[in-house]
Amino acid sequence: MAVRVICFYQPGCMGCMEQTPINAEVAKSLNITIDEIDVIKNPQYIREFRLKVTPTIVILKEGLTQERFEGVVHTEQLIGVLKKYL
């Protein structure tokens, strides 16, 4: 099964606004999709993924969480981690 990368965000979050272009750069660089989910519109994910802060990035493989980052994750770090799962 493929790797799924999800970035949970909320409107108006400064860190989320910083993370969005980083996600776009990483997705383009690795030719992957990073799903961005608004937790205000989709509150069921708060409990499911035990979200405490936004942005939170979760890397799933075969439906299981492999890595999790709370707060802004910079390009080089995110690419380095994702390469382990691609």
Sequence and secondary structure as in RCSB ss.txt:
>XXXX:A:sequence
MAVRVICFYQPGCMGCMEQTPINAEVAKSLNITIDEIDVIKNPQYIREFRLKVTPTIVILKEGLTQERFEGVVHT
EQLIGVLKKYL
>XXXX:A:secstr
  EEEEEEE TT HHHHHHHHHHHHHHHHHT  EEEEETTT THHHHHTT  SSSEEEEEETTEEEEEEES   H
HHHHHHHHTT 
